[in-house]
């Protein structure tokens, strides 16, 4: 992951110094991730693609002011996250999409029925968490972001991230015991 950041840092610096083809490489590296992050929030493929595209417009216009090129990923994902939340707020009928995470059963490729049942129960338990805890759980465990990256992405303190993770884990333990 550190190597990936270094590559992004070099590409950002090249773009800032006038190498326009560096942007094409950044887009190739990040566009799919932006679409996935937006979809994760808005649950609409077309809207997610639009949000990713709008995010690129903002990124391109503000990339020259990026002081720490190695933080490109979290900086850009924050823009995608903010754009997604703006869309949700503007389209109030979708505001509950954060709570309506649907599990796609084709995502489980394990033949053992017990493992499938455990996975389904865990996903069901995660879906009962408040949106802020659910988001931190997913970023930390499924997307493998560090506490600092989550803090930056969600614009909250590291202590708040730790607290949300702790409370989410405790809640999941209670749910899964019953």
Rosetta blueprint (number, residue, H / E / L):
1 X L
2 X H
3 X H
4 X H
5 X H
6 X H
7 X H
8 X H
9 X H
10 X H
11 X H
12 X H
13 X H
14 X H
15 X H
16 X H
17 X L
18 X L
19 X L
20 X L
21 X H
22 X H
23 X H
24 X H
25 X H
26 X H
27 X H
28 X H
29 X H
30 X H
31 X H
32 X H
33 X H
34 X H
35 X H
36 X H
37 X H
38 X H
39 X H
40 X H
41 X H
42 X H
43 X L
44 X L
45 X H
46 X H
47 X H
48 X H
49 X H
50 X H
51 X H
52 X H
53 X H
54 X H
55 X H
56 X H
57 X H
58 X H
59 X H
60 X H
61 X H
62 X H
63 X H
64 X H
65 X H
66 X L
67 X L
68 X L
69 X H
70 X H
71 X H
72 X H
73 X H
74 X H
75 X H
76 X H
77 X H
78 X H
79 X H
80 X H
81 X H
82 X H
83 X H
84 X H
85 X H
86 X H
87 X H
88 X H
89 X H
90 X H
91 X L
92 X H
93 X H
94 X H
95 X H
96 X H
97 X H
98 X H
99 X H
100 X L
101 X L
102 X L
103 X L
104 X L
105 X H
106 X H
107 X H
108 X L
109 X L
110 X L
111 X L
112 X L
113 X H
114 X H
115 X H
116 X H
117 X H
118 X H
119 X H
120 X H
121 X H
122 X H
123 X H
124 X H
125 X H
126 X H
127 X H
128 X L
129 X L
130 X L
131 X H
132 X H
133 X H
134 X H
135 X H
136 X H
137 X H
138 X H
139 X H
140 X H
141 X H
142 X H
143 X L
144 X L
145 X L
146 X L
147 X H
148 X H
149 X H
150 X H
151 X H
152 X H
153 X H
154 X H
155 X L
156 X L
157 X L
158 X H
159 X H
160 X H
161 X H
162 X H
163 X H
164 X H
165 X H
166 X H
167 X H
168 X H
169 X H
170 X H
171 X H
172 X H
173 X H
174 X H
175 X H
176 X H
177 X H
178 X L
